[in-house]
């Protein structure tokens, strides 16, 4: 889903633009906590990914990631990806259990 796509609400689109305009994304795209903090800072954690990704949690559970912030249903590990890097599955990083 690209910016301006009819399926994205205006609030989410504005937040993504805000994320891209600040410092690009998170300070460190390899640091799960920094990613989740950035997603929370711009309030898009519950925004829908353009393409949901299959995640294999550190506990072994497979689940679909539909939002920029998602929690493993088995162990509670929180995963995050910034809007500007969400098209690449490998950018999804763990932040910590119940982070």
MDAnalysis code that builds the backbone (N, CA, C; Angstrom):
import MDAnalysis as mda
import numpy as np

u = mda.Universe.empty(297, n_residues=99, atom_resindex=np.repeat(np.arange(99), 3), trajectory=True)
u.add_TopologyAttr("name", ["N", "CA", "C"] * 99)
u.add_TopologyAttr("resid", np.arange(1, 100))
u.add_TopologyAttr("resname", ["UNK", "UNK", "UNK", "UNK", "UNK", "UNK", "UNK", "UNK", "UNK", "UNK", "UNK", "UNK", "UNK", "UNK", "UNK", "UNK", "UNK", "UNK", "UNK", "UNK", "UNK", "UNK", "UNK", "UNK", "UNK", "UNK", "UNK", "UNK", "UNK", "UNK", "UNK", "UNK", "UNK", "UNK", "UNK", "UNK", "UNK", "UNK", "UNK", "UNK", "UNK", "UNK", "UNK", "UNK", "UNK", "UNK", "UNK", "UNK", "UNK", "UNK", "UNK", "UNK", "UNK", "UNK", "UNK", "UNK", "UNK", "UNK", "UNK", "UNK", "UNK", "UNK", "UNK", "UNK", "UNK", "UNK", "UNK", "UNK", "UNK", "UNK", "UNK", "UNK", "UNK", "UNK", "UNK", "UNK", "UNK", "UNK", "UNK", "UNK", "UNK", "UNK", "UNK", "UNK", "UNK", "UNK", "UNK", "UNK", "UNK", "UNK", "UNK", "UNK", "UNK", "UNK", "UNK", "UNK", "UNK", "UNK", "UNK"])
u.atoms.positions = np.array([
    [0.849, -1.164, 0.000],
    [0.000, 0.000, 0.000],
    [0.899, 1.233, 0.000],
    [0.783, 2.035, -0.957],
    [1.595, 3.236, -1.072],
    [0.886, 4.408, -0.406],
    [1.655, 5.433, -0.093],
    [1.044, 6.629, 0.454],
    [0.019, 7.135, -0.536],
    [-1.125, 7.545, -0.032],
    [-2.183, 8.035, -0.890],
    [-3.118, 6.938, -1.357],
    [-2.822, 5.679, -1.071],
    [-3.667, 4.565, -1.448],
    [-5.015, 4.727, -0.748],
    [-6.081, 4.399, -1.439],
    [-7.433, 4.568, -0.891],
    [-7.688, 3.700, 0.329],
    [-6.896, 2.627, 0.527],
    [-7.120, 1.723, 1.647],
    [-6.472, 2.214, 2.933],
    [-5.645, 3.217, 2.870],
    [-4.953, 3.731, 4.048],
    [-5.695, 4.967, 4.544],
    [-6.015, 4.980, 5.835],
    [-6.698, 6.156, 6.337],
    [-5.736, 7.333, 6.431],
    [-6.286, 8.510, 6.427],
    [-5.504, 9.755, 6.402],
    [-4.593, 9.862, 7.621],
    [-5.077, 9.476, 8.786],
    [-4.290, 9.560, 10.016],
    [-3.028, 8.702, 9.914],
    [-3.172, 7.462, 9.441],
    [-2.018, 6.578, 9.301],
    [-1.059, 7.122, 8.253],
    [-1.590, 7.610, 7.140],
    [-0.747, 8.182, 6.092],
    [0.066, 9.357, 6.618],
    [-0.566, 10.236, 7.392],
    [0.143, 11.379, 7.964],
    [1.221, 10.935, 8.949],
    [0.938, 9.919, 9.747],
    [1.910, 9.421, 10.710],
    [3.121, 8.812, 9.998],
    [2.871, 8.106, 8.893],
    [3.974, 7.516, 8.141],
    [4.837, 8.626, 7.544],
    [4.207, 9.651, 7.017],
    [4.975, 10.785, 6.487],
    [5.804, 11.421, 7.596],
    [5.231, 11.518, 8.800],
    [5.933, 12.075, 9.949],
    [7.146, 11.214, 10.300],
    [6.972, 9.907, 10.276],
    [8.074, 8.977, 10.579],
    [9.196, 9.158, 9.575],
    [8.848, 9.219, 8.317],
    [9.859, 9.357, 7.272],
    [10.564, 10.695, 7.349],
    [9.869, 11.719, 7.804],
    [10.443, 13.051, 7.827],
    [11.316, 13.355, 9.022],
    [11.227, 12.566, 10.071],
    [11.996, 12.856, 11.278],
    [13.456, 12.463, 11.109],
    [13.780, 11.227, 11.431],
    [15.165, 10.787, 11.299],
    [15.261, 9.601, 10.345],
    [14.298, 9.508, 9.443],
    [14.302, 8.432, 8.455],
    [13.529, 7.234, 8.925],
    [13.833, 6.723, 10.048],
    [13.138, 5.582, 10.648],
    [13.513, 5.547, 12.116],
    [14.033, 4.439, 12.537],
    [14.522, 4.327, 13.911],
    [16.006, 4.666, 13.906],
    [16.537, 5.063, 15.044],
    [17.968, 5.353, 15.114],
    [18.822, 4.156, 14.684],
    [18.356, 2.945, 14.986],
    [19.106, 1.739, 14.633],
    [18.109, 0.676, 14.182],
    [18.095, 0.381, 12.892],
    [17.127, -0.581, 12.359],
    [17.434, -2.027, 12.731],
    [18.517, -2.266, 13.470],
    [18.813, -3.605, 13.973],
    [18.417, -3.756, 15.432],
    [17.956, -2.688, 16.049],
    [17.589, -2.672, 17.464],
    [16.068, -2.700, 17.580],
    [15.536, -3.857, 17.972],
    [14.091, -4.027, 18.063],
    [13.416, -3.022, 18.980],
    [14.044, -2.711, 20.106],
    [13.451, -1.739, 21.025],
    [13.401, -0.343, 20.393],
    [14.450, 0.043, 19.672],
    [14.460, 1.350, 19.000],
    [13.370, 1.412, 17.939],
    [13.164, 0.303, 17.233],
    [12.120, 0.262, 16.209],
    [10.741, 0.402, 16.846],
    [10.474, -0.389, 17.871],
    [9.165, -0.324, 18.531],
    [8.956, 1.050, 19.170],
    [9.998, 1.609, 19.759],
    [9.873, 2.954, 20.328],
    [9.491, 3.969, 19.254],
    [10.102, 3.871, 18.068],
    [9.794, 4.796, 16.978],
    [8.352, 4.610, 16.500],
    [7.940, 3.369, 16.343],
    [6.570, 3.070, 15.912],
    [5.572, 3.638, 16.927],
    [5.891, 3.501, 18.200],
    [5.011, 4.048, 19.246],
    [5.052, 5.571, 19.269],
    [6.230, 6.139, 19.050],
    [6.388, 7.596, 19.046],
    [5.484, 8.246, 18.004],
    [5.422, 7.647, 16.818],
    [4.599, 8.231, 15.751],
    [3.198, 7.614, 15.712],
    [2.904, 6.765, 16.678],
    [1.573, 6.200, 16.901],
    [0.992, 5.465, 15.690],
    [1.808, 4.572, 15.121],
    [1.315, 3.758, 14.013],
    [1.373, 2.264, 14.320],
    [1.608, 1.905, 15.563],
    [1.749, 0.498, 15.923],
    [0.596, -0.371, 15.474],
    [-0.618, 0.177, 15.503],
    [-1.783, -0.599, 15.092],
    [-2.126, -0.395, 13.621],
    [-1.270, 0.343, 12.903],
    [-1.487, 0.527, 11.464],
    [-1.222, -0.768, 10.714],
    [-1.961, -0.974, 9.637],
    [-1.828, -2.201, 8.858],
    [-0.642, -2.137, 7.905],
    [0.115, -3.234, 7.870],
    [1.200, -3.365, 6.901],
    [0.594, -3.501, 5.504],
    [1.262, -2.972, 4.511],
    [0.803, -3.126, 3.127],
    [0.792, -4.605, 2.754],
    [1.805, -5.324, 3.221],
    [1.908, -6.765, 2.988],
    [2.175, -7.444, 4.327],
    [1.215, -8.191, 4.844],
    [1.474, -8.930, 6.084],
    [2.625, -9.916, 5.881],
    [3.402, -10.125, 6.938],
    [4.559, -11.017, 6.862],
    [4.393, -12.180, 7.826],
    [4.876, -13.352, 7.424],
    [4.943, -14.515, 8.299],
    [6.184, -14.350, 9.173],
    [5.995, -14.401, 10.482],
    [7.102, -14.265, 11.427],
    [7.291, -15.596, 12.137],
    [8.547, -15.974, 12.296],
    [8.871, -17.143, 13.118],
    [9.516, -16.588, 14.381],
    [8.764, -16.674, 15.460],
    [9.218, -16.119, 16.732],
    [10.421, -16.889, 17.268],
    [11.134, -16.250, 18.164],
    [12.269, -16.893, 18.826],
    [11.845, -18.145, 19.593],
    [10.551, -18.223, 19.973],
    [10.046, -19.398, 20.686],
    [9.654, -20.519, 19.725],
    [9.697, -20.233, 18.418],
    [9.351, -21.237, 17.418],
    [7.959, -21.094, 16.837],
    [7.122, -20.270, 17.451],
    [5.752, -20.054, 16.973],
    [5.759, -19.279, 15.654],
    [4.957, -19.718, 14.690],
    [4.752, -18.992, 13.437],
    [3.480, -18.164, 13.589],
    [3.530, -16.898, 13.192],
    [2.322, -16.075, 13.205],
    [2.423, -15.008, 12.127],
    [1.277, -14.467, 11.736],
    [1.225, -13.407, 10.732],
    [1.353, -12.059, 11.419],
    [2.207, -11.226, 10.875],
    [2.350, -9.852, 11.363],
    [1.532, -8.965, 10.435],
    [0.453, -8.394, 10.965],
    [-0.447, -7.538, 10.198],
    [-0.214, -6.054, 10.471],
    [0.386, -5.744, 11.632],
    [0.566, -4.357, 12.073],
    [2.050, -4.038, 12.250],
    [2.378, -2.757, 12.359],
    [3.768, -2.341, 12.538],
    [4.333, -2.833, 13.864],
    [3.458, -3.084, 14.814],
    [3.849, -3.693, 16.090],
    [2.932, -4.873, 16.328],
    [3.516, -6.013, 16.635],
    [2.735, -7.227, 16.821],
    [3.377, -8.049, 17.928],
    [2.548, -8.836, 18.626],
    [3.033, -9.661, 19.736],
    [2.817, -11.133, 19.422],
    [3.819, -11.947, 19.706],
    [3.690, -13.389, 19.528],
    [2.573, -13.890, 20.449],
    [1.623, -14.641, 19.892],
    [0.510, -15.121, 20.721],
    [0.909, -16.189, 21.731],
    [2.091, -16.772, 21.570],
    [2.527, -17.843, 22.469],
    [3.362, -17.318, 23.632],
    [4.414, -16.546, 23.337],
    [5.337, -16.140, 24.405],
    [5.271, -14.649, 24.750],
    [4.581, -13.855, 23.933],
    [4.470, -12.426, 24.227],
    [5.610, -11.573, 23.702],
    [6.509, -12.154, 22.884],
    [7.596, -11.374, 22.291],
    [6.985, -10.312, 21.378],
    [7.400, -9.065, 21.568],
    [6.908, -7.957, 20.756],
    [7.864, -7.755, 19.583],
    [7.289, -7.658, 18.393],
    [8.053, -7.422, 17.171],
    [7.629, -6.091, 16.580],
    [8.560, -5.415, 15.924],
    [8.234, -4.142, 15.296],
    [8.962, -3.953, 13.987],
    [8.367, -3.103, 13.158],
    [8.985, -2.684, 11.905],
    [8.474, -1.281, 11.614],
    [9.360, -0.406, 11.159],
    [8.942, 0.962, 10.867],
    [8.214, 1.013, 9.528],
    [7.320, 1.978, 9.364],
    [6.577, 2.089, 8.108],
    [7.480, 2.198, 6.881],
    [8.553, 2.945, 7.002],
    [9.407, 3.158, 5.829],
    [10.297, 1.968, 5.508],
    [10.284, 0.934, 6.355],
    [11.098, -0.249, 6.065],
    [10.279, -1.538, 6.100],
    [8.962, -1.401, 6.166],
    [8.094, -2.567, 6.372],
    [7.954, -3.473, 5.160],
    [8.372, -3.032, 4.008],
    [8.246, -3.861, 2.804],
    [9.268, -5.000, 2.773],
    [10.266, -4.937, 3.645],
    [11.305, -5.971, 3.702],
    [11.144, -6.751, 5.008],
    [10.789, -8.015, 4.888],
    [10.508, -8.864, 6.057],
    [11.666, -8.889, 7.047],
    [12.886, -8.869, 6.544],
    [14.068, -8.952, 7.402],
    [14.229, -7.733, 8.314],
    [13.472, -6.674, 8.072],
    [13.524, -5.478, 8.925],
    [12.666, -5.622, 10.173],
    [11.888, -6.688, 10.270],
    [11.082, -6.955, 11.471],
    [12.037, -7.470, 12.552],
    [12.019, -6.812, 13.710],
    [12.950, -7.176, 14.789],
    [12.218, -7.364, 16.105],
    [12.705, -8.280, 16.946],
    [12.124, -8.469, 18.274],
    [12.598, -7.384, 19.247],
    [11.684, -6.952, 20.106],
    [12.014, -5.915, 21.085],
    [12.130, -6.477, 22.508],
    [11.445, -7.558, 22.764],
    [11.459, -8.156, 24.097],
    [10.086, -8.697, 24.443],
    [10.056, -9.605, 25.400],
    [8.783, -10.187, 25.832],
    [7.995, -9.142, 26.606],
    [6.760, -8.948, 26.164],
    [5.837, -7.957, 26.746],
    [6.427, -6.555, 26.800],
    [7.313, -6.232, 25.848],
    [7.941, -4.908, 25.815],
    [6.913, -3.828, 25.553],
])
